[in-house]
Amino acid sequence: MSEDPRCGWNSKFPHFRSTSPKFIRESLSAYVKDAGPDQIRAWDTSIPPLQSEVGEILQTDRAAPDYSTILEYTLPMESRRTDVIFLAKSSVVVLELKGKLRPSQADIDQAAAYVRDLRCYHRECENRPVLALCVPMKARGYLGREHDVYILGPDAVDGFVEDLPHDPSQPPIVPQDFLAETAYRPLPTLVQAARELFEHGDLRPIRRARAATDPAVFKIKDIIHQAADRQRRRLILLTGVPGAGKTLVGLRTVHAHYLDDLAVPRENGKPSVPAVFLSGNGPLVEVLQYELRGAGGGGKTFVRGVKD
């Protein structure tokens, strides 16, 4: 197990299986510093069954020692955490654990949202199966599938993993790559769709105000490129009365193509999104993401909350 700022635990299957549940729980508690008694009890009751299922997989799958377990993973650019992720075969399996007999619709939606965001915004999930499991810990067996979420008791997890398709050209993802700081990378198709929606979609208030914000947008473009050429940093302060178009200037800037050439190459190529619009105004973020959701990914490709 290696300490990582993006999760509470990560290890290969054999190490997860052989480590004491108390040690794993202490690692999770150190990571989730505000964990209350209910959360700690949930870890205490869920870790042993998970270890048992991993042990079953290790007995039947010769490749399983190369599979990994990640617990309490914080999604890139988010404050939300997944309960469990298995990096197994060619797949990414997200397990949302619930201490009940039957999951609610909110539980199922939560699992679906995690998978959607990983598919859309995680570099290692591109072109790989990303599957959602909602696991009511008091249930047994396979309970069915709702949309893209599989519902099953903890005793059926080993069989689900064993039945995953195997693609020899795609070995299991290693935790170091999955947990990399540069893992956040929206799919290029999603970026293109978001830009097309912003530029040509039916966003009437944006269209009406576009011309009035041209001077500010063009000036910001010049400042950004001058700063890049001179390898300097610049703080740009934009003022205006309410309704003057300050938010629109920010949105137009991050959606623009003219920043693409300034993206700094990372270990796996250039970021697909060179800029993101951040706001501490939660209601504003929700409205903007709602308006831009038609491009996919929940409208979060270019718009995020500061506290996410």
LUMGUFI-498622 format. One line per 3 residues: number of its first residue (from 1); their letters; for each residue x, y, z of N, C-alpha, C. Coordinates in pm, whole numbers, plus 50000, padded with zeros to 5 digits. Each point is the difference from the previous one (the first is absolute). Layout:
<fimis>
NUM	a	X:Y:Z:X:Y:Z:X:Y:Z ~ ...
</fimis>
This chain:
<fimis>
1	mse	50085:49882:50000:49915:50118:50000:50089:50124:50000 ~ 49974:50091:49909:50076:50124:49994:49909:50116:50035 ~ 50053:50093:50082:49920:50116:50036:49982:50089:49877
4	dpr	49882:50053:49986:49971:50082:49884:49897:50106:50039 ~ 50017:50123:49955:49905:50106:50038:49864:49987:49933 ~ 49983:49903:49911:49874:49990:49927:49914:49881:50045
7	cgw	50049:49921:50095:49919:49888:50047:50043:49959:50141 ~ 49915:49923:50066:50033:49954:50135:50076:49869:50002 ~ 49992:49924:49892:50071:49871:49993:50014:49960:49854
10	nsk	50116:49948:49964:50015:49934:49871:50106:49892:50013 ~ 49970:49884:49945:50094:49889:50003:49956:49895:49900 ~ 50092:49910:49968:49964:49884:49920:49912:49906:50083
13	fph	49927:49915:49931:49905:49910:50066:50064:49918:50114 ~ 50116:49938:49979:50054:49915:50109:50025:50078:50129 ~ 50051:50122:49985:50028:50080:50120:49871:50043:50068
16	frs	49902:50036:49922:49871:50037:50059:49940:49881:50074 ~ 50008:49884:49942:49942:49880:50061:50069:49966:50131 ~ 50129:50018:50010:50076:49953:50117:50014:50103:50111
19	tsp	49965:50125:49972:50016:50106:50100:49883:49998:50098 ~ 50027:50029:50126:49893:49998:50100:49899:50111:49971 ~ 49872:49971:50014:49898:50103:49977:50021:50123:50086
22	kfi	50049:49982:50121:50024:50114:50089:50105:50093:49941 ~ 50105:49944:49943:50105:50083:49941:49945:50078:49881 ~ 49919:49935:49917:49941:50068:49884:49907:50111:50047
25	res	49919:49969:50102:49908:50103:50051:50076:50120:50055 ~ 50110:49976:50069:50080:50110:50053:50058:50085:49888 ~ 50038:49935:49890:50049:50075:49884:49890:50088:49941
28	lsa	49879:49946:49994:49887:50078:49948:49965:50115:50094 ~ 50006:49976:50130:49970:50105:50096:50102:50113:49993 ~ 50125:49965:49974:50103:50103:49987:49977:50086:49876
31	yvk	49940:49940:49898:49975:50073:49875:49872:50083:50011 ~ 49893:49939:50048:49872:50070:50016:49995:50051:50144 ~ 50055:50117:50020:50022:50050:50136:49871:50035:50074
34	dag	49893:50023:49926:49874:50036:50066:49905:49880:50010 ~ 50054:49880:49986:49914:49880:50006:49936:49986:50137 ~ 49867:49985:50003:49928:49984:50125:49982:49854:50037
37	pdq	49935:49974:50111:49980:49860:50045:49928:49913:49898 ~ 49899:50057:49930:49927:49921:49901:50092:49956:49886 ~ 50087:50090:49955:50092:49967:49892:50099:49892:50044
40	ira	50050:50012:50122:50097:49903:50050:49934:49862:50015 ~ 49876:49998:50048:49928:49872:50008:49979:49940:49862 ~ 49971:50085:49901:49981:49950:49864:50128:49937:49947
43	wdt	50114:50061:50027:50127:49939:49958:50021:49866:50072 ~ 49974:49997:50130:50024:49878:50077:49914:49884:49951 ~ 49879:50030:49953:49911:49891:49955:50020:49965:49853
46	sip	50060:50089:49922:50013:49974:49856:50136:49947:49959 ~ 50104:50033:50073:50135:49957:49959:50016:49848:50004 ~ 49961:49930:50108:50017:49853:49999:49928:49929:49886
49	plq	49872:50033:49969:49937:49934:49886:50071:50028:49868 ~ 50050:50121:49983:50075:50032:49878:50127:49916:49993 ~ 50069:49987:50112:50121:49918:50001:49968:49854:49966
52	sev	49887:49953:50049:49960:49863:49969:49975:49982:49851 ~ 49933:50097:49939:49973:49991:49857:50129:50009:49919 ~ 50090:50086:50040:50130:50008:49932:50074:49868:50014
55	gei	49991:49936:50117:50063:49870:50018:49944:49895:49905 ~ 49869:50002:49979:49938:49907:49905:50053:50024:49859 ~ 50013:50126:49962:50052:50032:49866:50144:49952:49986
58	lqt	50081:50017:50104:50139:49957:49994:50011:49849:49983 ~ 49902:49925:50053:50004:49854:49988:49965:49951:49861 ~ 49921:50078:49927:49948:49951:49872:50061:50068:49878
61	dra	50068:50112:50019:50053:50077:49887:50150:50015:50017 ~ 50077:49935:49912:50146:50006:50013:50056:50139:49978 ~ 49925:50087:49931:50047:50137:49975:49965:50095:50114
64	apd	49920:49954:50097:49949:50088:50105:50108:50067:50086 ~ 50117:49940:50020:50102:50072:50078:50040:50135:49941 ~ 49969:50021:49873:50030:50130:49937:49883:50098:50009
67	yst	49888:49957:50057:49885:50089:50016:50021:50087:50124 ~ 49931:50112:50005:50020:50096:50110:49868:50041:50064 ~ 50011:50037:50127:49887:50054:50077:50033:50144:50040
70	ile	49905:50090:49975:50015:50140:50041:49877:50035:50083 ~ 50022:50053:50119:49891:50036:50090:49997:50151:50024 ~ 49879:50055:50006:49979:50143:50026:50081:50086:49903
73	ytl	49976:49977:49873:50069:50076:49895:49925:50132:49975 ~ 50073:50111:50002:49941:50131:49972:50006:50025:49850 ~ 49885:50019:49940:49993:50020:49856:50077:50126:49960
76	pme	50067:49999:49884:50074:50118:49955:49909:50122:49990 ~ 50047:50113:50052:49928:50128:49996:49867:49993:50075 ~ 49988:49907:50095:49875:49983:50075:50033:49988:50148
79	srr	49897:50011:50084:50015:49971:50142:49931:49869:50036 ~ 49944:49932:49901:49930:49874:50024:50098:49882:49998 ~ 49969:49899:50081:50086:49883:50009:49922:49873:49968
82	tdv	50061:49913:49924:49943:49868:49977:50035:49909:50117 ~ 49914:49904:50031:50030:49906:50108:50115:49907:49962 ~ 49983:49931:49888:50097:49898:49958:50016:50003:49849
85	ifl	50122:49984:49955:50027:49981:49856:50090:49878:49986 ~ 49960:49909:49913:50085:49887:49961:50057:50029:49861 ~ 50131:49990:49987:50065:50004:49870:50029:49856:49963
88	aks	49909:49940:49923:50005:49856:49975:49985:49972:49851 ~ 50081:49908:49951:50002:49966:49857:50018:50130:49921 ~ 49910:50025:49906:50011:50123:49921:49907:50108:50051
91	svv	49937:49976:50114:49888:50083:50044:50031:50083:50124 ~ 49915:50099:50020:49994:50078:50123:49863:49974:50060 ~ 49996:49942:50119:49874:49964:50064:49981:50088:50124
94	vle	49892:50077:50000:49969:50090:50112:49893:49935:50086 ~ 50029:49983:50128:49904:49940:50093:49952:50107:50099 ~ 49872:50022:50002:49939:50089:50099:49930:49912:50103
97	lkg	50050:50001:50122:49952:49911:50105:49895:50068:50086 ~ 49892:49928:50027:49892:50056:50081:49962:49898:50108 ~ 49991:50046:50124:49968:49911:50110:49852:49973:50015
100	klr	49942:49943:49896:49856:49975:49999:49969:49877:49916 ~ 49874:49962:49997:49957:49883:49924:49968:50036:49855 ~ 49941:50117:49980:49964:50044:49865:50049:50143:49977
103	psq	50064:50028:49889:50046:50137:49976:49885:50090:49957 ~ 50011:50126:50032:49903:50099:49954:50039:50048:49861 ~ 49911:50076:49938:50033:50056:49870:50117:50096:50010
106	adi	50007:50072:50112:50113:50092:50020:50132:49924:50007 ~ 50000:49882:50061:50121:49917:50007:50045:49958:49860 ~ 49904:49959:49920:50031:49956:49864:50049:50117:49915
109	dqa	49934:50114:50015:50042:50119:49926:50141:50044:50039 ~ 50032:49984:50128:50134:50037:50047:50106:49915:49932 ~ 49978:49870:49992:50096:49912:49933:50012:50034:49852
112	aay	49886:50029:49937:50001:50035:49858:50077:50129:49976 ~ 49987:50097:50090:50070:50128:49983:50151:49983:50012 ~ 50045:49914:50091:50144:49975:50012:50056:49944:49870
115	vrd	49929:49902:49945:50048:49937:49877:49998:50098:49884 ~ 49894:50081:49991:49994:50101:49893:50120:50093:50006 ~ 50033:50047:50120:50110:50095:50012:50135:49935:49971
118	lrc	50017:49875:50041:50125:49932:49967:50013:49979:49850 ~ 49892:49959:49936:50005:49980:49855:50033:50130:49926 ~ 49946:50109:50048:50012:50127:49927:50127:50077:50034
121	yhr	50051:49984:50124:50104:50091:50047:50128:49933:50048 ~ 50008:49868:49996:50120:49933:50050:50078:49940:49884 ~ 50127:50040:49993:50085:49959:49888:50008:49848:49984
124	ece	50016:49927:50111:50021:49856:49991:49872:49924:49966 ~ 49885:50066:50009:49873:49932:49971:49960:50010:49854 ~ 50074:50077:49923:49969:50014:49858:50020:49867:49929
127	nrp	49900:49959:49925:50004:49877:49920:50008:49872:50085 ~ 49954:50009:50124:49993:49882:50085:49859:49985:50056 ~ 49958:49877:50030:49871:49983:50069:50008:50060:50140
130	vla	49902:50085:50033:49988:50055:50134:49860:49962:50050 ~ 49995:49919:50105:49874:49938:50041:49963:50042:50142 ~ 49870:50019:50021:49949:50042:50130:49929:49886:50070
133	lcv	50038:49975:50125:49931:49902:50084:49943:50073:50121 ~ 49874:49983:50025:49939:50046:50124:49983:49876:50088 ~ 50066:49999:50115:50009:49878:50082:49933:50023:50135
136	pmk	49873:49962:50016:49937:50003:50133:50058:49888:50084 ~ 50068:50035:50108:50081:49903:50073:49918:49893:50072 ~ 49869:50023:50019:49915:49902:50067:49930:49906:49901
139	arg	50021:50022:49871:49937:49917:49898:50092:49885:49960 ~ 49945:49907:49924:50078:49889:49949:49964:49975:49854 ~ 50103:49962:49923:49977:49964:49862:49984:50119:49907
142	ylg	49975:49966:49875:49982:50102:49896:49855:50045:50002 ~ 49978:50130:50011:49865:50056:50014:49948:50066:49874 ~ 50085:50015:49899:49953:50060:49874:50085:50117:49956
145	reh	49949:50068:49901:50071:50113:49941:49901:50113:49971 ~ 50035:50118:50042:49916:50116:49971:50082:50100:49919 ~ 49960:50017:49874:50077:50080:49906:50140:49941:49990
148	dvy	50104:50076:50038:50137:49949:49990:50057:49957:50134 ~ 49915:49981:50100:50048:49965:50134:49957:49857:50034 ~ 50098:49917:50036:49972:49864:50044:49976:50001:50150
151	ilg	49898:49928:50045:49964:49996:50141:50019:49857:50048 ~ 50086:49982:50101:50030:49866:50049:50050:50006:50143 ~ 49980:49890:50072:50051:49988:50135:50150:49979:50000
154	pda	50065:50018:50114:50146:49986:50004:50049:49861:49963 ~ 49917:49897:50023:50042:49864:49969:50011:49973:49851 ~ 49944:50090:49917:50001:49981:49855:50109:50082:49931
157	vdg	50078:50074:50077:50101:50086:49940:50108:49916:49930 ~ 50042:49890:50063:50106:49920:49939:49957:49944:49865 ~ 49877:49951:49992:49951:49948:49872:49991:50108:49894
160	fve	49961:50121:50040:49992:50110:49903:50138:50030:49942 ~ 50100:50008:50086:50136:50030:49952:50053:49887:49914 ~ 49972:49876:50039:50047:49887:49921:49940:49999:49860
163	dlp	49878:50053:49985:49932:50001:49870:50036:50120:49914 ~ 50083:50090:50050:50038:50117:49920:50072:49954:49873 ~ 49977:50068:49889:50073:49965:49877:50148:50029:50014
166	hdp	50079:49919:49934:50146:50018:50005:50052:50036:49863 ~ 50071:50112:49993:50061:50045:49875:50152:49993:50018 ~ 50067:49905:49934:50145:49987:50018:50078:50126:49966
169	sqp	49944:50086:49916:50071:50122:49962:49989:50109:50106 ~ 49916:49977:50102:49983:50099:50106:50023:49934:50136 ~ 50123:50001:50049:50026:49944:50132:49935:50084:50109
172	piv	49988:49949:50121:49939:50079:50107:50072:50133:50021 ~ 49925:50104:50027:50058:50130:50030:50077:49990:50131 ~ 50117:50060:50006:50076:50001:50125:49956:50121:50082
175	pqd	49996:49987:50132:49951:50110:50084:50075:50131:49979 ~ 50131:49993:49976:50076:50123:49983:49947:50083:49884 ~ 49960:49934:49892:49945:50073:49886:49859:50050:50030
178	fla	49921:49917:50065:49862:50040:50028:49996:50117:50097 ~ 50093:50003:50094:50000:50102:50104:50089:50119:49966 ~ 50054:50005:49881:50091:50108:49963:49932:50136:50010
181	eta	50078:50098:50036:49948:50137:50014:49944:50051:49868 ~ 50054:49951:49889:49957:50045:49868:49888:49914:49942 ~ 49934:49918:50084:49899:49908:49949:49877:50072:49946
184	yrp	49973:50121:50047:49883:50074:49951:50024:50044:49856 ~ 49920:49943:49910:50010:50040:49859:49868:49969:49932 ~ 49916:50101:49979:49873:49975:49931:50023:49938:49863
187	lpt	49912:49911:49960:50011:49938:49869:50001:50109:49892 ~ 50088:49987:49900:50001:50100:49892:49865:50018:49934 ~ 49925:49892:49984:49866:50013:49940:49908:50083:50088
190	lvq	50015:49987:50131:49919:50078:50092:50038:50147:49994 ~ 50129:50028:49990:50046:50138:49989:49944:50064:49874 ~ 50007:49927:49890:49948:50053:49874:49851:50024:50008
193	aar	49928:49907:50060:49855:50016:50012:49965:50121:50087 ~ 50075:50019:50109:49974:50114:50089:50027:50132:49927 ~ 50106:50003:49923:50031:50123:49926:49894:50028:49894
196	elf	49958:49897:49931:49898:50019:49897:49868:50046:50061 ~ 49965:49943:50115:49877:50042:50066:50009:50145:50044 ~ 50115:50038:50054:50017:50137:50046:49997:50099:49884
199	ehg	50065:49961:49890:50010:50091:49886:49873:50003:49917 ~ 49936:49886:49983:49889:49992:49905:49868:49951:50059 ~ 50002:49963:50128:49878:49947:50060:49899:50108:50032
202	dlr	49886:49955:50050:49890:50091:50028:50012:50056:50141 ~ 50103:50083:50021:50022:50066:50128:49973:50149:49979 ~ 49874:50036:49995:49959:50133:49955:50062:50116:50078
205	pir	50001:49997:50135:50061:50112:50070:50146:50020:49963 ~ 50072:49891:49976:50141:50011:49963:50012:50064:49863 ~ 49917:49960:49906:50008:50056:49865:49973:50150:50000
208	rar	49901:50042:50079:49964:50142:50000:50112:50087:50054 ~ 50076:49949:50096:50103:50081:50065:50139:49983:49938 ~ 50013:49912:49901:50132:49968:49947:50074:50122:49947
211	aat	49935:50079:49918:50067:50112:49936:50052:50101:50103 ~ 49923:50021:50106:50039:50100:50101:50125:49959:50076 ~ 50031:49872:50002:50116:49952:50076:50123:49979:49912
214	dpa	49990:50022:49870:50113:49978:49910:50126:50075:50043 ~ 49994:50130:50031:50124:50072:50035:50072:49938:50119 ~ 49927:49962:50105:50063:49941:50117:50062:49864:49967
217	vfk	49929:49918:49922:50051:49868:49964:50128:50012:49917 ~ 50000:50089:49904:50119:50016:49914:50118:50053:50081 ~ 49974:50091:50095:50109:50053:50082:50058:49891:50089
220	ikd	49913:49918:50059:50048:49891:50085:50083:49902:49919 ~ 49957:49972:49877:50078:49912:49913:50141:50054:49981 ~ 50011:50131:49973:50132:50061:49979:50086:49991:50126
223	iih	49939:50025:50116:50076:49997:50126:50051:49858:50026 ~ 49915:49901:49977:50040:49861:50024:50117:49960:49911 ~ 49993:50034:49873:50108:49961:49909:50129:50077:50030
226	qaa	49989:50126:50038:50120:50075:50037:50065:49940:50123 ~ 49919:49960:50098:50055:49939:50121:50069:49868:49967 ~ 49941:49922:49909:50061:49872:49961:50132:50023:49927
229	drq	50002:50097:49910:50122:50028:49925:50114:50044:50092 ~ 49967:50076:50102:50103:50054:50091:50020:49914:50124 ~ 49925:49888:50006:50007:49909:50114:49976:50074:50132
232	rrr	49895:50076:50000:49960:50077:50119:49859:49958:50042 ~ 49961:50044:50117:49864:49981:50049:49929:50135:49999 ~ 49872:49996:49972:49921:50122:49999:49868:49977:50075
235	lil	49963:50095:50082:49870:50000:50066:49910:50098:49927 ~ 49891:49950:49945:49908:50084:49924:49876:50026:50085 ~ 49971:50126:50028:49883:50039:50077:49897:50061:49904
238	ltg	49884:49942:49999:49894:50046:49911:49887:50058:50084 ~ 49967:50124:49977:49896:50067:50078:49881:50033:49911 ~ 49887:50027:50065:49880:50037:49925:49878:49991:50088
241	vpg	49897:50073:49966:49877:49996:50077:49933:49864:49980 ~ 49910:49960:50091:49928:49875:49980:49930:49995:49865 ~ 50020:49889:49930:49939:49985:49868:50085:50051:49886
244	agk	50121:50049:50031:50085:50055:49894:50062:49892:49912 ~ 50005:49876:50049:50054:49891:49918:50130:49943:50051 ~ 50032:50020:50128:50127:49949:50053:50007:49848:49993
247	tlv	49891:49934:50038:49997:49854:49993:50018:49953:49856 ~ 49935:50067:49907:50009:49961:49860:50143:50014:49948 ~ 50070:50103:50043:50139:50016:49959:50082:49880:50044
250	glr	49979:49956:50124:50073:49883:50048:49965:49874:49923 ~ 49872:49982:49971:49957:49882:49925:50056:50001:49858 ~ 49997:50114:49936:50053:50008:49864:50149:49973:49998
253	tvh	50069:50046:50102:50145:49981:50005:50036:49852:50013 ~ 49935:49928:50092:50038:49859:50020:49955:49911:49885 ~ 49891:50038:49929:49953:49920:49888:50078:50027:49871
256	ahy	50079:50105:49997:50065:50042:49876:50109:49903:49957 ~ 50019:49989:49869:50106:49915:49945:50138:50065:50013 ~ 50004:50133:50018:50129:50066:49992:50091:49973:50120
259	ldd	49952:49928:50100:50087:49962:50111:50061:49861:49982 ~ 49952:49926:49901:50047:49862:49983:50150:49992:49979 ~ 50055:50095:49927:50144:49995:49970:50086:50032:50123
262	lav	49937:50048:50108:50075:50033:50121:49999:49886:50101 ~ 49925:49895:49973:49993:49887:50093:50138:49936:50014 ~ 50044:49976:50122:50133:49946:50026:49994:49848:49990
265	pre	50087:49938:49919:49999:49854:49990:50025:49934:50134 ~ 49923:49893:50027:50018:49921:50122:50060:49866:49962 ~ 50000:49909:50097:50063:49869:49978:49930:49920:49891
268	ngk	49870:50025:49979:49924:49927:49898:49938:50095:49898 ~ 50076:50099:49959:49950:50094:49899:49944:50126:50063 ~ 49947:50087:49914:49947:50127:50047:49863:49981:50062
271	psv	49967:50085:50100:49863:49996:50054:49900:50034:49892 ~ 49884:49933:50002:49900:50029:49899:49925:50130:50030 ~ 50007:50046:50124:49937:50126:50040:50108:50090:50060
274	pav	50038:50108:49932:50107:50086:50052:49954:50097:50108 ~ 49869:50019:50019:49950:50094:50099:49864:49955:50051 ~ 49969:50036:50124:49873:49964:50062:49944:50124:50069
277	fls	49869:50020:49988:49931:50109:50068:49963:49954:50140 ~ 50057:50066:50103:49973:49967:50139:49920:50112:50065 ~ 49904:49962:50080:49920:50099:50071:49965:49950:50139
280	gng	50003:50092:50095:49958:49969:50135:49851:50018:50021 ~ 49932:50043:49896:49855:50020:50003:49933:49868:49962 ~ 49961:49923:50101:49945:49867:49973:49878:50000:49910
283	plv	49899:50085:50027:49883:50004:49911:50036:50034:49856 ~ 50095:50091:49982:50042:50035:49863:50062:49880:49931 ~ 50085:49926:50071:50062:49881:49941:49893:49899:49959
286	evl	49902:49980:50085:49893:49904:49968:49923:50042:49876 ~ 49970:50129:49990:49925:50050:49883:50083:49983:49873 ~ 50128:50038:50006:50084:49990:49881:50018:49855:49956
289	qye	50023:49910:50097:50015:49859:49964:49870:49944:49944 ~ 49889:50045:50053:49870:49955:49948:49982:50045:49855 ~ 50034:50124:49972:49984:50052:49864:50093:49930:49901
292	lrg	50117:49956:50049:50101:49941:49911:49999:49848:50002 ~ 49903:49941:50069:49998:49854:50015:49977:49927:49869 ~ 49944:50069:49900:49970:49935:49873:50122:49946:49929
295	agg	50120:50050:50037:50123:49951:49939:50049:49870:50063 ~ 49936:49960:50111:50043:49879:50070:50085:50032:50121 ~ 50025:49896:50080:50085:50018:50116:49941:50087:50109
298	ggk	49869:50020:49998:49937:50080:50104:50030:50148:49991 ~ 50050:50046:49884:50029:50142:49982:50122:50049:50076 ~ 50088:49907:50041:50112:50037:50087:50134:50006:49927
301	tfv	49999:49994:49868:50126:49999:49927:50079:50128:50023 ~ 49934:50115:49993:50068:50129:50015:49956:50077:50124 ~ 49901:49952:50073:49944:50075:50113:50005:49914:50126
304	rgv	50063:50053:50104:50012:49927:50127:49984:50097:50116 ~ 49956:49946:50115:49997:50078:50122:50136:50004:50065 ~ 50033:50110:50064:50131:50014:50064:50021:49893:50105
307	kd	49894:49962:50071:50012:49902:50108:49985:49856:49954 ~ 49982:49976:49870:49988:49863:49950:50132:49927:50013
</fimis>
